[in-house]
Amino acid sequence: MDVLPLPKRPTRDWSELPFDTLYSIFANLGVVDLLMGAGLVCHSWLKVAKEPDLWRIVHMQHHEIVGMDTNDLRAMLNVDIDRSDGRMEVFVGEYFLTDKLLKYTADR
């Protein structure tokens, strides 16, 4: 009995998704997912992930990521602050915070 090959499915170029579509999806992701996932896929996804309005609310409480320590979380917060471009309205964090980092957040 001969097995017929499966029909070839068309490939999708996810980098060609419209900006508005990606923005809507990214708006539902957490900051860690944006930094460690979505923003690393391709140039067009990184462009959307850097949109300052996505960084108005930064919630970094209860993040337990394998292989990450407090210094990694601090570095991520610096990126979050810079990407917000002065538009951050809400920040929630915990044990990894330092006075210096809180001052940097407030100054920006």
Backbone as XML, in Angstrom:
<?xml version="1.0"?>
<chain id="A" units="angstrom">
  <residue number="1" name="MET">
    <atom name="N" x="0.843" y="-1.169" z="0.000"/>
    <atom name="CA" x="0.000" y="0.000" z="0.000"/>
    <atom name="C" x="0.894" y="1.241" z="0.000"/>
  </residue>
  <residue number="2" name="ASP">
    <atom name="N" x="0.697" y="2.100" z="-0.969"/>
    <atom name="CA" x="1.481" y="3.331" z="-1.074"/>
    <atom name="C" x="0.856" y="4.415" z="-0.209"/>
  </residue>
  <residue number="3" name="VAL">
    <atom name="N" x="1.717" y="5.146" z="0.437"/>
    <atom name="CA" x="1.261" y="6.259" z="1.266"/>
    <atom name="C" x="1.415" y="7.545" z="0.463"/>
  </residue>
  <residue number="4" name="LEU">
    <atom name="N" x="0.338" y="8.275" z="0.358"/>
    <atom name="CA" x="0.376" y="9.542" z="-0.367"/>
    <atom name="C" x="1.023" y="10.617" z="0.513"/>
  </residue>
  <residue number="5" name="PRO">
    <atom name="N" x="1.852" y="11.463" z="-0.078"/>
    <atom name="CA" x="2.443" y="12.530" z="0.733"/>
    <atom name="C" x="1.389" y="13.541" z="1.154"/>
  </residue>
  <residue number="6" name="LEU">
    <atom name="N" x="1.610" y="14.101" z="2.313"/>
    <atom name="CA" x="0.693" y="15.132" z="2.792"/>
    <atom name="C" x="0.805" y="16.354" z="1.892"/>
  </residue>
  <residue number="7" name="PRO">
    <atom name="N" x="-0.312" y="17.037" z="1.686"/>
    <atom name="CA" x="-0.232" y="18.256" z="0.871"/>
    <atom name="C" x="0.637" y="19.301" z="1.573"/>
  </residue>
  <residue number="8" name="LYS">
    <atom name="N" x="1.398" y="20.003" z="0.776"/>
    <atom name="CA" x="2.280" y="21.022" z="1.340"/>
    <atom name="C" x="1.460" y="22.218" z="1.785"/>
  </residue>
  <residue number="9" name="ARG">
    <atom name="N" x="1.618" y="22.565" z="3.073"/>
    <atom name="CA" x="0.896" y="23.716" z="3.615"/>
    <atom name="C" x="1.697" y="24.976" z="3.323"/>
  </residue>
  <residue number="10" name="PRO">
    <atom name="N" x="0.993" y="26.045" z="3.024"/>
    <atom name="CA" x="1.724" y="27.285" z="2.761"/>
    <atom name="C" x="2.437" y="27.766" z="4.031"/>
  </residue>
  <residue number="11" name="THR">
    <atom name="N" x="3.629" y="28.291" z="3.858"/>
    <atom name="CA" x="4.353" y="28.819" z="5.012"/>
    <atom name="C" x="3.871" y="30.228" z="5.306"/>
  </residue>
  <residue number="12" name="ARG">
    <atom name="N" x="3.965" y="30.580" z="6.564"/>
    <atom name="CA" x="3.537" y="31.914" z="6.987"/>
    <atom name="C" x="4.755" y="32.707" z="7.415"/>
  </residue>
  <residue number="13" name="ASP">
    <atom name="N" x="4.764" y="33.945" z="7.050"/>
    <atom name="CA" x="5.827" y="34.832" z="7.483"/>
    <atom name="C" x="5.268" y="35.700" z="8.603"/>
  </residue>
  <residue number="14" name="TRP">
    <atom name="N" x="5.488" y="35.250" z="9.853"/>
    <atom name="CA" x="4.927" y="35.933" z="11.008"/>
    <atom name="C" x="5.502" y="37.332" z="11.187"/>
  </residue>
  <residue number="15" name="SER">
    <atom name="N" x="6.648" y="37.599" z="10.587"/>
    <atom name="CA" x="7.234" y="38.929" z="10.695"/>
    <atom name="C" x="6.445" y="39.962" z="9.900"/>
  </residue>
  <residue number="16" name="GLU">
    <atom name="N" x="5.552" y="39.500" z="9.051"/>
    <atom name="CA" x="4.772" y="40.406" z="8.207"/>
    <atom name="C" x="3.406" y="40.762" z="8.812"/>
  </residue>
  <residue number="17" name="LEU">
    <atom name="N" x="3.169" y="40.332" z="10.046"/>
    <atom name="CA" x="1.912" y="40.709" z="10.691"/>
    <atom name="C" x="1.859" y="42.225" z="10.837"/>
  </residue>
  <residue number="18" name="PRO">
    <atom name="N" x="0.696" y="42.817" z="10.646"/>
    <atom name="CA" x="0.587" y="44.265" z="10.771"/>
    <atom name="C" x="0.935" y="44.750" z="12.188"/>
  </residue>
  <residue number="19" name="PHE">
    <atom name="N" x="1.466" y="45.957" z="12.261"/>
    <atom name="CA" x="1.861" y="46.571" z="13.530"/>
    <atom name="C" x="0.720" y="46.535" z="14.536"/>
  </residue>
  <residue number="20" name="ASP">
    <atom name="N" x="-0.483" y="46.948" z="14.113"/>
    <atom name="CA" x="-1.631" y="46.998" z="15.024"/>
    <atom name="C" x="-1.983" y="45.626" z="15.586"/>
  </residue>
  <residue number="21" name="THR">
    <atom name="N" x="-1.857" y="44.598" z="14.767"/>
    <atom name="CA" x="-2.157" y="43.235" z="15.219"/>
    <atom name="C" x="-1.156" y="42.803" z="16.275"/>
  </residue>
  <residue number="22" name="LEU">
    <atom name="N" x="0.126" y="43.005" z="15.987"/>
    <atom name="CA" x="1.161" y="42.647" z="16.962"/>
    <atom name="C" x="1.012" y="43.445" z="18.248"/>
  </residue>
  <residue number="23" name="TYR">
    <atom name="N" x="0.726" y="44.724" z="18.112"/>
    <atom name="CA" x="0.557" y="45.571" z="19.296"/>
    <atom name="C" x="-0.570" y="45.031" z="20.172"/>
  </residue>
  <residue number="24" name="SER">
    <atom name="N" x="-1.679" y="44.650" z="19.572"/>
    <atom name="CA" x="-2.805" y="44.110" z="20.344"/>
    <atom name="C" x="-2.420" y="42.836" z="21.073"/>
  </residue>
  <residue number="25" name="ILE">
    <atom name="N" x="-1.640" y="42.013" z="20.434"/>
    <atom name="CA" x="-1.194" y="40.765" z="21.061"/>
    <atom name="C" x="-0.208" y="41.082" z="22.193"/>
  </residue>
  <residue number="26" name="PHE">
    <atom name="N" x="0.770" y="41.926" z="21.892"/>
    <atom name="CA" x="1.807" y="42.246" z="22.872"/>
    <atom name="C" x="1.243" y="42.963" z="24.090"/>
  </residue>
  <residue number="27" name="ALA">
    <atom name="N" x="0.171" y="43.705" z="23.918"/>
    <atom name="CA" x="-0.439" y="44.427" z="25.040"/>
    <atom name="C" x="-0.972" y="43.461" z="26.096"/>
  </residue>
  <residue number="28" name="ASN">
    <atom name="N" x="-1.163" y="42.209" z="25.725"/>
    <atom name="CA" x="-1.668" y="41.202" z="26.655"/>
    <atom name="C" x="-0.556" y="40.344" z="27.257"/>
  </residue>
  <residue number="29" name="LEU">
    <atom name="N" x="0.676" y="40.646" z="26.912"/>
    <atom name="CA" x="1.808" y="39.907" z="27.464"/>
    <atom name="C" x="2.386" y="40.658" z="28.657"/>
  </residue>
  <residue number="30" name="GLY">
    <atom name="N" x="3.054" y="39.942" z="29.505"/>
    <atom name="CA" x="3.758" y="40.572" z="30.612"/>
    <atom name="C" x="5.104" y="41.112" z="30.151"/>
  </residue>
  <residue number="31" name="VAL">
    <atom name="N" x="5.722" y="41.942" z="30.972"/>
    <atom name="CA" x="6.975" y="42.564" z="30.577"/>
    <atom name="C" x="8.091" y="41.545" z="30.359"/>
  </residue>
  <residue number="32" name="VAL">
    <atom name="N" x="8.119" y="40.500" z="31.146"/>
    <atom name="CA" x="9.149" y="39.479" z="30.982"/>
    <atom name="C" x="8.960" y="38.768" z="29.643"/>
  </residue>
  <residue number="33" name="ASP">
    <atom name="N" x="7.719" y="38.465" z="29.284"/>
    <atom name="CA" x="7.451" y="37.824" z="27.995"/>
    <atom name="C" x="7.840" y="38.726" z="26.828"/>
  </residue>
  <residue number="34" name="LEU">
    <atom name="N" x="7.617" y="40.018" z="26.977"/>
    <atom name="CA" x="8.006" y="40.951" z="25.922"/>
    <atom name="C" x="9.525" y="41.007" z="25.767"/>
  </residue>
  <residue number="35" name="LEU">
    <atom name="N" x="10.221" y="41.053" z="26.886"/>
    <atom name="CA" x="11.672" y="41.170" z="26.834"/>
    <atom name="C" x="12.367" y="39.876" z="26.433"/>
  </residue>
  <residue number="36" name="MET">
    <atom name="N" x="11.873" y="38.763" z="26.927"/>
    <atom name="CA" x="12.571" y="37.497" z="26.719"/>
    <atom name="C" x="11.964" y="36.636" z="25.621"/>
  </residue>
  <residue number="37" name="GLY">
    <atom name="N" x="10.910" y="37.099" z="25.006"/>
    <atom name="CA" x="10.276" y="36.279" z="23.976"/>
    <atom name="C" x="9.942" y="37.066" z="22.736"/>
  </residue>
  <residue number="38" name="ALA">
    <atom name="N" x="8.854" y="37.789" z="22.801"/>
    <atom name="CA" x="8.308" y="38.460" z="21.628"/>
    <atom name="C" x="9.306" y="39.404" z="20.974"/>
  </residue>
  <residue number="39" name="GLY">
    <atom name="N" x="10.025" y="40.154" z="21.766"/>
    <atom name="CA" x="10.960" y="41.120" z="21.215"/>
    <atom name="C" x="12.191" y="40.509" z="20.580"/>
  </residue>
  <residue number="40" name="LEU">
    <atom name="N" x="12.383" y="39.210" z="20.770"/>
    <atom name="CA" x="13.565" y="38.534" z="20.229"/>
    <atom name="C" x="13.293" y="37.765" z="18.940"/>
  </residue>
  <residue number="41" name="VAL">
    <atom name="N" x="12.055" y="37.758" z="18.495"/>
    <atom name="CA" x="11.690" y="36.945" z="17.329"/>
    <atom name="C" x="12.298" y="37.484" z="16.042"/>
  </residue>
  <residue number="42" name="CYS">
    <atom name="N" x="12.081" y="38.741" z="15.761"/>
    <atom name="CA" x="12.587" y="39.340" z="14.529"/>
    <atom name="C" x="12.566" y="40.860" z="14.683"/>
  </residue>
  <residue number="43" name="HIS">
    <atom name="N" x="13.112" y="41.536" z="13.699"/>
    <atom name="CA" x="13.222" y="42.996" z="13.763"/>
    <atom name="C" x="11.856" y="43.675" z="13.865"/>
  </residue>
  <residue number="44" name="SER">
    <atom name="N" x="10.879" y="43.219" z="13.078"/>
    <atom name="CA" x="9.563" y="43.874" z="13.110"/>
    <atom name="C" x="8.876" y="43.660" z="14.456"/>
  </residue>
  <residue number="45" name="TRP">
    <atom name="N" x="9.064" y="42.501" z="15.084"/>
    <atom name="CA" x="8.475" y="42.253" z="16.396"/>
    <atom name="C" x="9.181" y="43.083" z="17.454"/>
  </residue>
  <residue number="46" name="LEU">
    <atom name="N" x="10.495" y="43.248" z="17.327"/>
    <atom name="CA" x="11.236" y="44.080" z="18.275"/>
    <atom name="C" x="10.764" y="45.526" z="18.195"/>
  </residue>
  <residue number="47" name="LYS">
    <atom name="N" x="10.506" y="45.998" z="16.987"/>
    <atom name="CA" x="10.024" y="47.372" z="16.809"/>
    <atom name="C" x="8.724" y="47.594" z="17.577"/>
  </residue>
  <residue number="48" name="VAL">
    <atom name="N" x="7.817" y="46.636" z="17.491"/>
    <atom name="CA" x="6.547" y="46.752" z="18.218"/>
    <atom name="C" x="6.791" y="46.631" z="19.721"/>
  </residue>
  <residue number="49" name="ALA">
    <atom name="N" x="7.666" y="45.708" z="20.126"/>
    <atom name="CA" x="7.942" y="45.492" z="21.554"/>
    <atom name="C" x="8.582" y="46.714" z="22.205"/>
  </residue>
  <residue number="50" name="LYS">
    <atom name="N" x="9.158" y="47.604" z="21.429"/>
    <atom name="CA" x="9.768" y="48.820" z="21.969"/>
    <atom name="C" x="8.787" y="49.988" z="22.038"/>
  </residue>
  <residue number="51" name="GLU">
    <atom name="N" x="7.560" y="49.769" z="21.632"/>
    <atom name="CA" x="6.560" y="50.840" z="21.649"/>
    <atom name="C" x="6.343" y="51.303" z="23.092"/>
  </residue>
  <residue number="52" name="PRO">
    <atom name="N" x="6.595" y="52.586" z="23.398"/>
    <atom name="CA" x="6.540" y="53.075" z="24.780"/>
    <atom name="C" x="5.215" y="52.821" z="25.500"/>
  </residue>
  <residue number="53" name="ASP">
    <atom name="N" x="4.104" y="52.847" z="24.799"/>
    <atom name="CA" x="2.818" y="52.642" z="25.476"/>
    <atom name="C" x="2.672" y="51.231" z="26.047"/>
  </residue>
  <residue number="54" name="LEU">
    <atom name="N" x="3.411" y="50.276" z="25.518"/>
    <atom name="CA" x="3.366" y="48.916" z="26.077"/>
    <atom name="C" x="4.012" y="48.852" z="27.454"/>
  </residue>
  <residue number="55" name="TRP">
    <atom name="N" x="4.771" y="49.870" z="27.802"/>
    <atom name="CA" x="5.545" y="49.878" z="29.036"/>
    <atom name="C" x="4.978" y="50.841" z="30.061"/>
  </residue>
  <residue number="56" name="ARG">
    <atom name="N" x="3.721" y="51.259" z="29.898"/>
    <atom name="CA" x="3.090" y="52.159" z="30.867"/>
    <atom name="C" x="2.852" y="51.456" z="32.196"/>
  </residue>
  <residue number="57" name="ILE">
    <atom name="N" x="2.549" y="50.162" z="32.140"/>
    <atom name="CA" x="2.331" y="49.371" z="33.350"/>
    <atom name="C" x="3.378" y="48.270" z="33.375"/>
  </residue>
  <residue number="58" name="VAL">
    <atom name="N" x="4.226" y="48.304" z="34.374"/>
    <atom name="CA" x="5.289" y="47.302" z="34.501"/>
    <atom name="C" x="5.060" y="46.546" z="35.801"/>
  </residue>
  <residue number="59" name="HIS">
    <atom name="N" x="4.733" y="45.281" z="35.649"/>
    <atom name="CA" x="4.426" y="44.427" z="36.800"/>
    <atom name="C" x="5.499" y="43.345" z="36.869"/>
  </residue>
  <residue number="60" name="MET">
    <atom name="N" x="6.388" y="43.466" z="37.834"/>
    <atom name="CA" x="7.491" y="42.507" z="37.965"/>
    <atom name="C" x="7.496" y="41.860" z="39.346"/>
  </residue>
  <residue number="61" name="GLN">
    <atom name="N" x="6.334" y="41.566" z="39.844"/>
    <atom name="CA" x="6.220" y="40.910" z="41.145"/>
    <atom name="C" x="6.010" y="39.423" z="40.911"/>
  </residue>
  <residue number="62" name="HIS">
    <atom name="N" x="6.591" y="38.597" z="41.754"/>
    <atom name="CA" x="6.448" y="37.141" z="41.697"/>
    <atom name="C" x="7.025" y="36.547" z="40.421"/>
  </residue>
  <residue number="63" name="HIS">
    <atom name="N" x="8.122" y="37.093" z="39.928"/>
    <atom name="CA" x="8.766" y="36.509" z="38.761"/>
    <atom name="C" x="9.849" y="35.551" z="39.225"/>
  </residue>
  <residue number="64" name="GLU">
    <atom name="N" x="9.623" y="34.294" z="38.977"/>
    <atom name="CA" x="10.605" y="33.272" z="39.305"/>
    <atom name="C" x="10.962" y="32.571" z="38.005"/>
  </residue>
  <residue number="65" name="ILE">
    <atom name="N" x="12.058" y="33.000" z="37.409"/>
    <atom name="CA" x="12.471" y="32.459" z="36.127"/>
    <atom name="C" x="13.742" y="31.663" z="36.351"/>
  </residue>
  <residue number="66" name="VAL">
    <atom name="N" x="13.741" y="30.432" z="35.883"/>
    <atom name="CA" x="14.879" y="29.551" z="36.080"/>
    <atom name="C" x="16.124" y="30.186" z="35.478"/>
  </residue>
  <residue number="67" name="GLY">
    <atom name="N" x="17.181" y="30.224" z="36.253"/>
    <atom name="CA" x="18.447" y="30.742" z="35.766"/>
    <atom name="C" x="18.604" y="32.249" z="35.889"/>
  </residue>
  <residue number="68" name="MET">
    <atom name="N" x="17.587" y="32.939" z="36.392"/>
    <atom name="CA" x="17.683" y="34.386" z="36.545"/>
    <atom name="C" x="17.877" y="34.726" z="38.018"/>
  </residue>
  <residue number="69" name="ASP">
    <atom name="N" x="18.699" y="35.726" z="38.256"/>
    <atom name="CA" x="18.874" y="36.191" z="39.630"/>
    <atom name="C" x="18.409" y="37.638" z="39.734"/>
  </residue>
  <residue number="70" name="THR">
    <atom name="N" x="18.611" y="38.227" z="40.887"/>
    <atom name="CA" x="18.127" y="39.593" z="41.109"/>
    <atom name="C" x="18.794" y="40.595" z="40.177"/>
  </residue>
  <residue number="71" name="ASN">
    <atom name="N" x="20.048" y="40.371" z="39.833"/>
    <atom name="CA" x="20.730" y="41.283" z="38.906"/>
    <atom name="C" x="20.085" y="41.255" z="37.519"/>
  </residue>
  <residue number="72" name="ASP">
    <atom name="N" x="19.651" y="40.082" z="37.085"/>
    <atom name="CA" x="18.955" y="39.976" z="35.800"/>
    <atom name="C" x="17.652" y="40.762" z="35.831"/>
  </residue>
  <residue number="73" name="LEU">
    <atom name="N" x="16.904" y="40.640" z="36.923"/>
    <atom name="CA" x="15.644" y="41.380" z="37.047"/>
    <atom name="C" x="15.881" y="42.881" z="37.092"/>
  </residue>
  <residue number="74" name="ARG">
    <atom name="N" x="16.940" y="43.286" z="37.753"/>
    <atom name="CA" x="17.278" y="44.719" z="37.788"/>
    <atom name="C" x="17.611" y="45.227" z="36.392"/>
  </residue>
  <residue number="75" name="ALA">
    <atom name="N" x="18.373" y="44.444" z="35.643"/>
    <atom name="CA" x="18.717" y="44.840" z="34.269"/>
    <atom name="C" x="17.460" y="44.920" z="33.396"/>
  </residue>
  <residue number="76" name="MET">
    <atom name="N" x="16.555" y="43.974" z="33.604"/>
    <atom name="CA" x="15.297" y="43.998" z="32.845"/>
    <atom name="C" x="14.487" y="45.245" z="33.182"/>
  </residue>
  <residue number="77" name="LEU">
    <atom name="N" x="14.452" y="45.615" z="34.456"/>
    <atom name="CA" x="13.705" y="46.805" z="34.846"/>
    <atom name="C" x="14.306" y="48.056" z="34.209"/>
  </residue>
  <residue number="78" name="ASN">
    <atom name="N" x="15.620" y="48.126" z="34.128"/>
    <atom name="CA" x="16.246" y="49.268" z="33.449"/>
    <atom name="C" x="15.784" y="49.368" z="31.995"/>
  </residue>
  <residue number="79" name="VAL">
    <atom name="N" x="15.693" y="48.240" z="31.327"/>
    <atom name="CA" x="15.209" y="48.235" z="29.933"/>
    <atom name="C" x="13.751" y="48.679" z="29.895"/>
  </residue>
  <residue number="80" name="ASP">
    <atom name="N" x="12.945" y="48.158" z="30.826"/>
    <atom name="CA" x="11.526" y="48.543" z="30.889"/>
    <atom name="C" x="11.382" y="50.059" z="31.041"/>
  </residue>
  <residue number="81" name="ILE">
    <atom name="N" x="12.157" y="50.607" z="31.956"/>
    <atom name="CA" x="12.083" y="52.049" z="32.233"/>
    <atom name="C" x="12.466" y="52.841" z="30.991"/>
  </residue>
  <residue number="82" name="ASP">
    <atom name="N" x="13.551" y="52.435" z="30.356"/>
    <atom name="CA" x="14.001" y="53.151" z="29.161"/>
    <atom name="C" x="12.986" y="53.047" z="28.024"/>
  </residue>
  <residue number="83" name="ARG">
    <atom name="N" x="12.399" y="51.870" z="27.849"/>
    <atom name="CA" x="11.409" y="51.699" z="26.778"/>
    <atom name="C" x="10.131" y="52.487" z="27.033"/>
  </residue>
  <residue number="84" name="SER">
    <atom name="N" x="9.825" y="52.751" z="28.288"/>
    <atom name="CA" x="8.598" y="53.494" z="28.586"/>
    <atom name="C" x="8.697" y="54.947" z="28.148"/>
  </residue>
  <residue number="85" name="ASP">
    <atom name="N" x="9.914" y="55.422" z="27.953"/>
    <atom name="CA" x="10.145" y="56.781" z="27.468"/>
    <atom name="C" x="9.419" y="57.826" z="28.322"/>
  </residue>
  <residue number="86" name="GLY">
    <atom name="N" x="9.466" y="57.605" z="29.641"/>
    <atom name="CA" x="8.846" y="58.554" z="30.558"/>
    <atom name="C" x="7.347" y="58.413" z="30.705"/>
  </residue>
  <residue number="87" name="ARG">
    <atom name="N" x="6.764" y="57.369" z="30.130"/>
    <atom name="CA" x="5.305" y="57.194" z="30.169"/>
    <atom name="C" x="4.842" y="56.155" z="31.191"/>
  </residue>
  <residue number="88" name="MET">
    <atom name="N" x="5.769" y="55.585" z="31.964"/>
    <atom name="CA" x="5.371" y="54.576" z="32.940"/>
    <atom name="C" x="4.444" y="55.198" z="33.973"/>
  </residue>
  <residue number="89" name="GLU">
    <atom name="N" x="3.304" y="54.571" z="34.172"/>
    <atom name="CA" x="2.314" y="55.055" z="35.129"/>
    <atom name="C" x="2.222" y="54.171" z="36.362"/>
  </residue>
  <residue number="90" name="VAL">
    <atom name="N" x="2.466" y="52.880" z="36.176"/>
    <atom name="CA" x="2.338" y="51.923" z="37.274"/>
    <atom name="C" x="3.556" y="51.012" z="37.256"/>
  </residue>
  <residue number="91" name="PHE">
    <atom name="N" x="4.146" y="50.839" z="38.431"/>
    <atom name="CA" x="5.238" y="49.888" z="38.584"/>
    <atom name="C" x="4.991" y="49.052" z="39.829"/>
  </residue>
  <residue number="92" name="VAL">
    <atom name="N" x="5.104" y="47.742" z="39.676"/>
    <atom name="CA" x="4.974" y="46.821" z="40.801"/>
    <atom name="C" x="6.201" y="45.919" z="40.780"/>
  </residue>
  <residue number="93" name="GLY">
    <atom name="N" x="6.930" y="45.927" z="41.868"/>
    <atom name="CA" x="8.113" y="45.090" z="41.989"/>
    <atom name="C" x="8.286" y="44.664" z="43.419"/>
  </residue>
  <residue number="94" name="GLU">
    <atom name="N" x="9.338" y="43.878" z="43.664"/>
    <atom name="CA" x="9.537" y="43.440" z="45.042"/>
    <atom name="C" x="11.006" y="43.249" z="45.363"/>
  </residue>
  <residue number="95" name="TYR">
    <atom name="N" x="11.396" y="42.133" z="45.839"/>
    <atom name="CA" x="12.667" y="41.875" z="46.500"/>
    <atom name="C" x="13.923" y="42.297" z="45.741"/>
  </residue>
  <residue number="96" name="PHE">
    <atom name="N" x="13.907" y="42.411" z="44.444"/>
    <atom name="CA" x="15.113" y="42.724" z="43.688"/>
    <atom name="C" x="15.396" y="44.226" z="43.616"/>
  </residue>
  <residue number="97" name="LEU">
    <atom name="N" x="14.499" y="45.044" z="44.138"/>
    <atom name="CA" x="14.630" y="46.495" z="44.037"/>
    <atom name="C" x="15.695" y="47.046" z="44.981"/>
  </residue>
  <residue number="98" name="THR">
    <atom name="N" x="16.325" y="48.109" z="44.516"/>
    <atom name="CA" x="17.288" y="48.833" z="45.347"/>
    <atom name="C" x="16.869" y="50.297" z="45.357"/>
  </residue>
  <residue number="99" name="ASP">
    <atom name="N" x="17.413" y="51.046" z="46.299"/>
    <atom name="CA" x="17.122" y="52.482" z="46.349"/>
    <atom name="C" x="17.546" y="53.160" z="45.043"/>
  </residue>
  <residue number="100" name="LYS">
    <atom name="N" x="18.695" y="52.756" z="44.531"/>
    <atom name="CA" x="19.216" y="53.346" z="43.289"/>
    <atom name="C" x="18.256" y="53.087" z="42.122"/>
  </residue>
  <residue number="101" name="LEU">
    <atom name="N" x="17.750" y="51.870" z="42.057"/>
    <atom name="CA" x="16.823" y="51.513" z="40.970"/>
    <atom name="C" x="15.489" y="52.252" z="41.109"/>
  </residue>
  <residue number="102" name="LEU">
    <atom name="N" x="15.003" y="52.390" z="42.304"/>
    <atom name="CA" x="13.761" y="53.133" z="42.527"/>
    <atom name="C" x="13.940" y="54.617" z="42.170"/>
  </residue>
  <residue number="103" name="LYS">
    <atom name="N" x="15.100" y="55.167" z="42.492"/>
    <atom name="CA" x="15.374" y="56.561" z="42.149"/>
    <atom name="C" x="15.440" y="56.713" z="40.629"/>
  </residue>
  <residue number="104" name="TYR">
    <atom name="N" x="16.100" y="55.779" z="39.949"/>
    <atom name="CA" x="16.185" y="55.822" z="38.493"/>
    <atom name="C" x="14.789" y="55.750" z="37.885"/>
  </residue>
  <residue number="105" name="THR">
    <atom name="N" x="13.939" y="54.888" z="38.438"/>
    <atom name="CA" x="12.555" y="54.771" z="37.958"/>
    <atom name="C" x="11.821" y="56.082" z="38.119"/>
  </residue>
  <residue number="106" name="ALA">
    <atom name="N" x="11.920" y="56.681" z="39.285"/>
    <atom name="CA" x="11.228" y="57.935" z="39.549"/>
    <atom name="C" x="11.762" y="59.078" z="38.678"/>
  </residue>
  <residue number="107" name="ASP">
    <atom name="N" x="13.052" y="59.115" z="38.475"/>
    <atom name="CA" x="13.656" y="60.189" z="37.667"/>
    <atom name="C" x="13.250" y="60.105" z="36.200"/>
  </residue>
  <residue number="108" name="ARG">
    <atom name="N" x="13.067" y="58.915" z="35.724"/>
    <atom name="CA" x="12.717" y="58.737" z="34.311"/>
    <atom name="C" x="11.236" y="58.972" z="34.085"/>
  </residue>
</chain>
